[in-house]
């Protein structure tokens, strides 16, 4: 299981990749209706970060599938 720092690093690396290779997708990431953690007073945990990382991966995969050049 990835620890908190490793998950944060994975998220940073993926968002950097999206920003540099897919800027048109990157500008829409902040429009994703997503909240990390269900309760504001709750600390972010590895499950929250895993879920967020998976959402980012899924968004990128779908973007690539729908925007591939023929």
Steps between C-alpha positions, in 0.01 A plus 500: 500500500632839407561743778371855502820654362526248217139561402552876505807457278302285256226764483756776439671299226172418327369857514834625367477253211145613429605865518789460257361242254126569521457869594145502365410232756702663777300823483186297570630311804385772737149458359483142621226480765716328758563542867788326667360374826133502583528715810701822515616429855632157398864465403578382150605136505652253257157377388399853400823549306473159332149588386613838369796345316268245341263777388790685338618184325149426375455855371828480312421157354158616381646819356762307307240254369266772379767733361733260320604612158404261224 
